Amino acid sequence: MQRIRLRYTKRGRLRFTSHRDFQRAFERALRRSAVPMAYSAGFTPHPKVSYANAAPTGVASEAEYLEIGLAESRDPEALRAQLDESLPTGLDIIDAVEVRTPNFVERLEASEWQVRLAGVSAEEAMRAAAAFLAAEQVEVQRLTKNGVRIFDARGAVAAMEVLPPQVDDGNDTATERTADVRTGGPCAILRLVVRHATPAVRPDDVLSGLRATADLAPPVPAEVTRLAQGPLDEETGTVTDPLALDRAAAPAGL
């Protein structure tokens, strides 16, 4: 049995698809593409598909991962293109490698997030980030199916910064990354690197922490995008490619 690891995205309005919605869309894409899937044994065989650490509904992502088992060998890139064509725009398969190393889920140590705070100036966001990072512990509450849970949001945050303004090349007009192009109002862009801890700390938990430590309360809901997930480089506070080991283990010439 050949196993393939795939990286996919949730973009635009399709960020509102739930994980179950994506599963259904992906299973349809497998059937449309006539992928020779391997199946589990037993009375109700299921195609061998496993998902890793899906982003919450309403959150966009550039780095979602899954693994499939095939009954016949296929070229990973050709398979990627075939599946991508069978999925709606916004649910895009952007990378594929043959599985050559174990313990993939253990490599997903952290996620890098971009958080757009419309209605919040860069100065406000910087003050709030500094207060959050200066705290030894930031307790937040989250309502779960078992009731209200209280936990520390600070310990899981490996890096936090407000991105500087972006300047267009080739002309004299500076395009402020910190301005909302839709309204012209302020819009701070926050970059977070959050460790995958237990309990899981999500970007909305960090926003609750910013509210608790610095009274930062965006007037509209934040727009959150996962940019990467994978091994965490503690020195630089960056998230690296979890598929790199599989690529490195591939025989020369493949």
N, C-alpha and C positions, 0 to 999 in steps of 0.2 A: 504493500500500500504506500503510495506517495502522499506526503503531507505538504501543504502549501500554507504559508502565513501571508495574510493580506492586510494592508493598511487602507482604511477608507475614511471618507469625510462626511460631515453633516454641515451643509452650507445654506445660507439664505433662509428662506421660510421653512426648509426641511429640518432646521434645528429643532422645530417643534414636534418632530416625529419621536415617538417613544421607542425604546429599545425593542419592544415587541413589534411595532410597526416596521422597523428596519428588518427584523428577522423574517417577517412575512415577505417583504419586498425582495430580500436576498434569496429566499427559497424559490420565489418565482423566477428570479434571474438565473438561478441554477438550472431550473427546468427549461427555460427559454434557450439557454445556451447549450443544452444537452451535455452538461458536464457529467462525466462518468463517476458519480459519487460512490464512495464506500458507505456501507450501512452497518448499523449496530445489529447484534444478534438478538434473538428473542421473538416473542409473539407480535410485537409492534416495532419493527425495524425503523430507525430514524437515520437520516443522512448524518454523517460524522462532521458536525460543525461545532466549534467551541468559540465562545466570545470572551474577551478579556476586558474587564474594567470599563464598561460603557459609560459615556458621559450622561448626565441627567437630562431629562426632557427640557427643551427650551434653551439648551446650551449648544452653541455651534462647536464644531471640532474639526481639526485638521489631522488628528492622530488617534483614530479608533482601530482596534486590531481584532482579527479573528483568524481561526485556523480551520482548514477543511482537509478531509481525507479523500483520496481518489482511488478508485479501483484500477485505473489505467494511468500511466504517466503522461503528463502534459508539460509543455514549455510554460514556465511561470508567467513570463511577460505576455505570451499569446493568450493565456487564460485570463490574465488581468484585463487586457483590452476587451476580450469577449464579454466578461462579466460587467465591466464598466458600461459598455454599450447597451446592456440589458437593464440597467438601473436608471431611474430618473435623474436628471441633472440636479446636482446638489448632494446626492448620495453617490460619491465618486470613488472608485477603486484606484488608488494612486501608486501603489507599490505591491510587489509580490516577490517572495523568495521561497525556495524549497527549504523545508525544515531540516536542519543539519545539527542542531544543538538542542539540549533539553532545557527545562526550567524557564520557559519564556516568561510566564507570569511573574516570576520572582524578579525579573529584570525591570518590571514596571514599578520602579521605586518612587517616582515623583511625576508630577505634571506641571507644565508651564502654561499659565493662563494669561490672556489679555482681557482686561475688564474696562469697558468704556463707561465713564461716569458722566453722562450728559447733565448739564446744569451745574457741574462742579468745576471750579477753576483749578489749574495746575498747582497754584500756591496752596489752596485749601487741601488738595490731595496730598501734597508733599508734607504739610504740617501733620495731617492725620497719619500718614505712613511713618513718619518719624516717631510719633507718640506710640504707635502700635509696636514698632520694632524696639523701642526703649523699654517696653513692659516685659517683665519676666514671665508673666502669665496673663492671658486674656480669656476669662471665662465667658462662654456664650451658651445660649439655650437653643435647642432644636426640638420641635414637636415630632415625635416618632409614633409608630403604631402602639408602642408600649408606654406612651406618655411623654412628658417633657424630660429631655436629657440635658445635663449640664456637663461641658467639657472644655478643655483648654484649646483655643484656636491658635495661640502664638507658637507653641512648640513645633507644630507641623510646617510652619512657614520658613523655608530655607532662604528665600530672597524676595524682596519687594522693592519696586522702584516706580516712579512716575516718569514716563517716557518724555524726552525733550521735544521741542517743536521740530517739525520736519520742514526743510527748505527745498523748494523745487530748483533743479539745476537748469542753467541756461537762460534765466531771466532774473529780474530784480524783485519779483514778488515772492514773499515768503508765505507758503501755505502752512498755516498753523495746524499741527497734528492735534493740538489741544483746543480746536474749535469744531463744533458740530456743523458739518457742511449742510445739513438739512435746515437748521434754525439760525445758524450764525452765532449761537450762544456758546458759552464755554463748555468744554468737554475734555476732562482729564482722562488720560490713558494710563492704566495701572498694569504693570507686569508683575505677576506672582509666580513663584516656584513653590509648590506645596508637596511635601512628602506624603506618600500613601500610608497613612497611619491607621491605627484602630483606637477609637472610632475614626472613620474617614472624615477629614476636614475638607469641606467644599468651598468654592469661592464665596457663596452666600454666607457661610459661617465667618469668613474673614471680613466680609462687609459688615456683619453684625459686630465683629470685634472692633472695626474702625468706628462704628457708631458708639460703642461703649467707651472707647478710650479717648476719642476726639470729637464726639458728637457729629460725625460726618454722616449726613442723611441725604443722598441724591434725591432730587424731586421726581425722577422717573426711574423705573427699574433699570438696573445695569445690564449692558449687553456683554455676555461672557463668551469667549472663544478659547477652547483648548488648542494650543499651538503645538504641543509635543507631550509625549509621555515616554518614560524609559529610565535607563540608569541615571542616577544623580551624581554629578561631579561636585562634591562638597566644597572643593577649593574655589571653584568659579561660580557655583550656584547655577549651573546650567544642566539641562536635560539632554542626554545623548541618544543616539539611534538604537533602539532595541533589536533591530534586524541586522545590525552590523556583524555580529558574531556568526550568523547564518551565512552572510555573504563571504566573510573571511574563510569559513570552513568549506566553501565550494571548491571542487577540483579546478585546477588551472585551466583556463580556456572556456569555462562555462559562464 
